[in-house]
Amino acid sequence: MSAGTGTDPRARFVRPLLIAFLVASAVDLFGVLADAGVAHLVAKPLLMPLLAGYAVARRGPRLLVAALLFGWGGDILLLAGSDTAFLIGMGSFAAGHVCYLWLFGRARTSLLLAAAYAVFLAGFLALLWGGLPADLRIPMAGYSLLLTAMAYRAGTCGRYAALGGALFLLSDALIATGIADWPQLPAPDFWVMLTYLAAQFLLTVGVLAPGAKWAVVLSGAYRERSIRI
């Protein structure tokens, strides 16, 4: 890792925070895979704050930090396991997607990709609809529309962010199939967490990449400099 000529004291926290995030991710994934509930309960609440701290140390935009912290709120609420907590947690994730969409802006993107995401969303909801609890159908449809829009718009920040958006969509699609009682992969919670962690990390890396759109559009103290992994 190399730093530019800036003297921002946050730069020295870049590597430790990234390592801490990766370690916490490994512990969480192990906890889910091995059904070690304590490891999952301890590691999961640390994940997004560590990644948000990494974004701050990299002088990332405030909207990225906000999106990650809303994800943290969703993570905590989903640990509760109740229907009410699930709905509030979904709302927290939705707020994070709004932050991402605001960050991605209005740059022109592929109409073909937009059509592909639209077809996927319509087809997936049509297949899923009958298996969803009645009180979750409308909230999940609205959330799915927002998530799909975020995944599509993520491409404005490059291929890493685009892949992150797609993986976020995949992760939540796996959750939705579980709610609808579709057949599941072995260790389904592991795949949900793996795709979710990869999604948030790739979105963060994509936004922070040198020359990313936010660095041109936004101004002020959060402008990216040459600090790299």
C-alpha positions as CSV (number, residue, x, y, z in Angstrom):
1,M,0.0,0.0,0.0
2,S,1.3,3.4,-0.8
3,A,0.2,6.9,0.2
4,G,0.4,10.1,-1.7
5,T,1.9,13.3,-0.5
6,G,-1.1,14.1,1.7
7,T,-0.6,14.1,5.5
8,D,-4.1,13.0,6.5
9,P,-3.7,11.0,9.7
10,R,-6.5,8.7,8.6
11,A,-4.2,7.1,6.1
12,R,-2.4,5.0,8.7
13,F,-5.7,3.3,9.6
14,V,-6.4,2.1,6.0
15,R,-4.5,-1.3,6.2
16,P,-5.5,-2.2,9.8
17,L,-9.2,-1.5,9.1
18,L,-9.1,-3.5,5.9
19,I,-7.4,-6.4,7.6
20,A,-9.9,-6.2,10.5
21,F,-12.8,-6.3,8.1
22,L,-11.4,-9.4,6.3
23,V,-10.7,-11.2,9.6
24,A,-14.2,-10.4,10.9
25,S,-15.7,-11.6,7.6
26,A,-13.8,-14.9,7.9
27,V,-14.9,-15.4,11.5
28,D,-18.5,-14.6,10.5
29,L,-18.5,-17.0,7.6
30,F,-17.0,-19.7,9.7
31,G,-19.6,-19.1,12.4
32,V,-22.4,-19.4,9.8
33,L,-20.9,-22.5,8.1
34,A,-20.1,-24.3,11.3
35,D,-23.3,-23.3,13.0
36,A,-21.3,-21.5,15.7
37,G,-23.8,-18.9,16.8
38,V,-21.6,-17.0,19.1
39,A,-19.0,-16.3,16.4
40,H,-21.8,-15.0,14.1
41,L,-23.3,-12.9,16.8
42,V,-20.0,-11.3,17.7
43,A,-18.6,-10.9,14.2
44,K,-21.6,-9.7,12.2
45,P,-22.1,-6.4,14.1
46,L,-18.5,-5.5,13.4
47,L,-18.5,-6.0,9.6
48,M,-20.1,-2.8,8.2
49,P,-18.6,-0.4,10.8
50,L,-15.1,-1.7,9.9
51,L,-15.8,-1.4,6.2
52,A,-17.2,2.1,6.8
53,G,-14.1,3.0,8.8
54,Y,-12.0,1.8,5.9
55,A,-14.0,4.1,3.6
56,V,-13.5,7.0,5.9
57,A,-9.7,6.3,6.1
58,R,-9.6,6.2,2.3
59,R,-11.3,9.6,2.2
60,G,-14.4,8.1,0.7
61,P,-17.6,10.1,0.1
62,R,-20.1,10.5,3.0
63,L,-22.9,8.8,1.0
64,L,-20.8,5.6,0.8
65,V,-20.2,5.7,4.6
66,A,-23.9,6.3,5.1
67,A,-24.9,3.4,2.8
68,L,-22.6,1.0,4.7
69,L,-23.9,2.2,8.1
70,F,-27.5,1.7,7.0
71,G,-26.4,-1.8,6.0
72,W,-25.1,-2.2,9.5
73,G,-28.5,-1.3,10.9
74,G,-30.0,-3.9,8.7
75,D,-27.5,-6.5,9.8
76,I,-28.3,-5.9,13.5
77,L,-32.0,-6.0,13.0
78,L,-32.0,-9.2,11.0
79,L,-30.2,-10.9,13.9
80,A,-33.4,-10.5,16.0
81,G,-35.2,-13.0,13.8
82,S,-38.7,-11.4,14.2
83,D,-41.0,-10.3,11.3
84,T,-41.1,-6.7,12.7
85,A,-37.3,-6.6,12.9
86,F,-37.1,-8.0,9.4
87,L,-39.3,-5.3,7.9
88,I,-37.4,-2.5,9.8
89,G,-34.1,-4.1,8.7
90,M,-35.3,-4.1,5.1
91,G,-36.1,-0.5,5.5
92,S,-32.6,0.2,6.7
93,F,-31.1,-1.6,3.7
94,A,-33.4,0.3,1.5
95,A,-32.1,3.6,2.9
96,G,-28.6,2.3,2.1
97,H,-29.6,1.7,-1.5
98,V,-31.0,5.2,-1.8
99,C,-27.6,6.5,-0.6
100,Y,-25.9,4.4,-3.3
101,L,-28.3,5.6,-6.0
102,W,-27.7,9.2,-5.0
103,L,-24.0,8.6,-5.0
104,F,-24.1,6.9,-8.5
105,G,-25.8,10.0,-9.9
106,R,-27.5,10.2,-13.4
107,A,-24.7,9.2,-15.7
108,R,-25.9,7.4,-18.8
109,T,-25.6,3.6,-18.6
110,S,-26.5,0.7,-20.9
111,L,-30.1,0.4,-22.0
112,L,-29.5,-3.3,-22.7
113,L,-28.4,-3.9,-19.1
114,A,-31.4,-1.9,-17.8
115,A,-33.7,-4.2,-19.9
116,A,-31.9,-7.3,-18.6
117,Y,-32.3,-6.2,-14.9
118,A,-36.0,-5.3,-15.6
119,V,-36.7,-8.7,-17.1
120,F,-35.0,-10.4,-14.2
121,L,-37.0,-8.4,-11.6
122,A,-40.3,-9.0,-13.3
123,G,-39.7,-12.7,-13.8
124,F,-38.3,-13.3,-10.3
125,L,-41.2,-11.5,-8.6
126,A,-43.7,-13.4,-10.7
127,L,-42.2,-16.7,-9.7
128,L,-41.8,-15.8,-6.1
129,W,-45.1,-14.0,-5.5
130,G,-47.3,-17.0,-4.6
131,G,-44.9,-18.3,-2.0
132,L,-44.4,-15.0,-0.1
133,P,-46.5,-14.3,3.0
134,A,-49.2,-11.9,2.0
135,D,-48.0,-9.1,4.4
136,L,-44.5,-9.2,2.9
137,R,-45.4,-9.1,-0.8
138,I,-45.8,-5.4,-1.3
139,P,-42.8,-4.4,0.9
140,M,-40.6,-7.0,-0.7
141,A,-41.7,-5.9,-4.2
142,G,-40.9,-2.3,-3.4
143,Y,-37.5,-3.2,-1.9
144,S,-36.7,-5.4,-4.9
145,L,-37.3,-2.6,-7.3
146,L,-35.0,-0.3,-5.3
147,L,-32.3,-2.9,-5.0
148,T,-32.5,-3.7,-8.7
149,A,-32.2,0.0,-9.6
150,M,-29.1,0.2,-7.3
151,A,-27.5,-2.9,-8.9
152,Y,-28.1,-1.5,-12.4
153,R,-26.8,2.0,-11.6
154,A,-23.7,0.6,-9.8
155,G,-22.1,0.2,-13.2
156,T,-21.5,4.0,-13.3
157,C,-18.6,3.4,-10.8
158,G,-16.9,0.7,-12.9
159,R,-16.8,-3.0,-13.1
160,Y,-16.1,-3.7,-9.4
161,A,-19.1,-1.7,-8.3
162,A,-21.2,-3.3,-11.0
163,L,-20.3,-6.8,-9.8
164,G,-20.9,-5.7,-6.2
165,G,-24.4,-4.5,-7.2
166,A,-25.2,-7.8,-8.9
167,L,-24.0,-9.8,-5.9
168,F,-26.1,-7.7,-3.6
169,L,-29.1,-8.6,-5.8
170,L,-28.1,-12.2,-5.7
171,S,-27.7,-12.3,-1.9
172,D,-31.1,-10.8,-1.3
173,A,-32.6,-13.1,-3.9
174,L,-31.3,-16.0,-1.9
175,I,-33.0,-14.7,1.2
176,A,-36.3,-14.2,-0.7
177,T,-36.2,-17.8,-2.0
178,G,-35.9,-19.0,1.6
179,I,-38.9,-16.9,2.7
180,A,-40.9,-18.4,-0.2
181,D,-39.8,-21.9,0.8
182,W,-38.0,-22.7,-2.4
183,P,-35.4,-25.5,-2.4
184,Q,-32.2,-24.2,-0.9
185,L,-28.5,-24.7,-1.4
186,P,-26.6,-26.6,1.3
187,A,-25.7,-24.1,4.1
188,P,-27.9,-21.3,2.6
189,D,-27.0,-18.7,5.2
190,F,-23.3,-19.1,4.3
191,W,-24.0,-18.2,0.6
192,V,-26.2,-15.3,1.7
193,M,-23.5,-13.8,3.8
194,L,-20.7,-14.6,1.3
195,T,-22.4,-12.8,-1.5
196,Y,-23.5,-9.9,0.8
197,L,-20.0,-9.3,2.1
198,A,-18.5,-9.5,-1.4
199,A,-21.1,-7.1,-2.6
200,Q,-20.5,-4.4,0.0
201,F,-16.7,-4.8,-0.4
202,L,-16.8,-4.5,-4.2
203,L,-19.2,-1.6,-4.1
204,T,-16.8,0.1,-1.7
205,V,-13.7,-0.7,-3.8
206,G,-15.5,0.5,-6.9
207,V,-16.5,3.8,-5.4
208,L,-13.0,4.4,-4.0
209,A,-11.1,3.4,-7.1
210,P,-8.9,6.2,-8.6
211,G,-10.9,8.1,-11.1
212,A,-14.3,6.9,-9.9
213,K,-17.2,9.1,-10.8
214,W,-17.8,10.4,-7.2
215,A,-14.2,11.9,-7.1
216,V,-15.2,14.1,-10.1
217,V,-18.7,15.0,-9.1
218,L,-18.1,15.6,-5.4
219,S,-15.8,18.2,-4.0
220,G,-14.3,19.0,-0.6
221,A,-12.5,17.1,2.0
222,Y,-13.6,13.7,0.8
223,R,-11.9,13.9,-2.6
224,E,-9.9,10.7,-3.2
225,R,-6.1,10.8,-3.3
226,S,-3.5,8.2,-4.3
227,I,-3.9,5.8,-1.4
228,R,-4.1,2.3,-2.7
229,I,-4.3,-1.3,-1.5
